[in-house]
Amino acid sequence: MIPFLILGLLKEEAGSYGYELLTYMRERHFDYVIHYTKGSFYYNLQQLEAKALLEQLPAATPGTKETRYQLTAAGETEFRRLFQKYGRVNDTTAMAFYAVLLFADQAPDLMPALLDFQVAATKKKIRLTEESLQTTPNLPNNYSRILANTVEHHRVNLQWFRQLQQTYR
C-alpha cells in the first residue's frame, strides 16, 4: 500500500522531494488509513526507484543533494494496476481487540480493565480525528470523508464497548 500512496502523491505533486511526500502523508493523515514509518516510507521510495517506477529530476538548486522525483511510464502503469488492485479489496475491519472479544467469556475477570482501556482509547481516537477534520479544512479528494467515516466507526465501537462494560461489571 505504501508504494501506491507514493505513486499517487507523485501523480498529484510531480517533482516533489521525498520529505515533501512524507509531509503530505502526515498532513493528509494517511496514518489513519495505513501504518507507516519514516523508514518504511523511504525504503519504499528507494524500491520504486530501483524498479524504475519513478526517476530523479535534477535538483532545483544546483549543488544540493535534494532529490526530486517523478513517475516514469512504468510508474504510471504500476499506479493504475495498484489502483485497480486496492480498489477491489474489501477487507474486514482489522482490530486485535475483536479477536479478544471472541473469547471474552473465557476470561471475564480481565474484561472490565480491557474495556475501560478500549473506551478511553476510542474516545481519544474520536477526539484526535475530529481535531484533524477541524484543523485541516482543505484536505484534498476524499480525505475529509474518510476521516468522517473513521469517526463514525469509532463512535459505533464506543457504544458497543460501553454496552460490554455493563455486561462484564
N, C-alpha and C positions, 0 to 999 in steps of 0.2 A: 504494500500500500504506500509506503514512503516514496518509492520511485515514481509512482503515479502522481502523488502530490507534487513532487519536484517538477516533473514534466508539465503538469498542469499550470503550476506557477510560472514556469518559463514560457508557456504559451501566452499567459497574461502579461508577463513582465520580462520580455526578451531583453537580454543584455544585463541581467541582474548579477550581482556578486553573490557568492554563497551566503555570506552573512545577511544580505538583504532578503534572500529567500527564507532563511531561518527566521528572520524578524517578521516577515509576512505570516509565516506559520504561527508565530506567537501572537501577533496582533489579531489574527483572524481566529484564534482559539482552536487551532487544529488539534490541540491536546484533548479536546472534548470528543474528538472523533477517533483518534488513534494515539497510542502511546509511542512517543519517540523521544530520543535524547539528542543532544548536540552531536555526540559521537555517531549515533546511528544515522543522523541526517548526513553528516559529512562522508561517512562510509558509503552510503547510497549514492551521493553526488559523485564520488570517485568511481564507483562501479558503473554508473551511467556514462561517464566519460570514457572509461575503459572499453565499454561496449559500443562506443561511437554513437550513442544516442543523443549526446549533446557535445558541443565543441566550445573551446575557449575563444573568446574575442580579444582583440588587442586591448590592453589597459587603457582606460580613459585618460589617465595621466601617464605620459611616458616615464619609464624608470621605476614605476611602482610594481609591486608584486601582486596587486589585487587582480583576481581572475574573474572576468565576466563570462557568462555562458549564454548560449542559445541552443535551441533544438536543431538537430540535423534532420534530414528527411526520414532517416530510420527512427529518430526520436519521435517525430510526428506520427509515424506508423505505430510505434510502440504505445504512445499515448492513446491512440484510438483503439488499439487492441485491449489495453488495460481498462479503458473507459467501458467497453463492451463487457469485459470480464467482470468487473466490480459492479457494473450496473445490473447484472443478472444474479448477484448474490443476495440472499435474504437470510442473513444469519439469525440465529436465536440470540436473545439478549445474554451476553456473557457476563455473569456476575457470580463470583465464587460463593457468596452467601446463599445463593439459590441452591447450590449443592448441599450446603449445610442444612438448609430447610428440609431437604429430602429426608433427613434422618433426625429431625428435631425431637421426635418422641423417644429417641434412643438416648438422649442426654438432656432431658428437660431442665435439669438443675443449672445447666450452662446457658440456657436460652435467655433469661432475663438480662444478664450483663451484655450478651452479644446483641440483643435487640436494642438495649439502651445505646450501645455504640453505633449501631446502624442508623437509629433515629437521629442521633447527633450528627453523624457523617452525612446523612442525606439532607438534613437541614442546611448544613454548610455548603453542600453541592448546589442546592437551590439558590442560596444567597449569592454565592460566587458567580453562578451562571446569570442570575438576574442582574448583578452588578455589571457583568460583561456586556449584557444587552444594553444597559443604560449608559455605560461609559464609552461604548464603541458603536455609535449610531449609524455609521456608514459602512457597515460590513458588506462586502460585495456578494453578488449572486444570492445563493440560498442560505448563507451562513447564519443570518439572524433567525430564519425559520428553523434551522437545525438546532440552534440554541434554545429557542422557544419550545420545540418539541422535547428537548432534553429536560427542561424544567418540568413539563407536564409528566414525563416519565418518572422523574424523581418524586413528584407530588403523589402519584399513584402508589409508588413504593412506600412513601412516608405514611400514607393512610393504612396500607396493608401492615407495615411493621408496627404501627400503633395498635391495630387490632390484635396482632400476635402478642404484643406486650400484655394485653388483658388476658389472653389465653394462658400465658406462662407465669403469671403472678400468683 
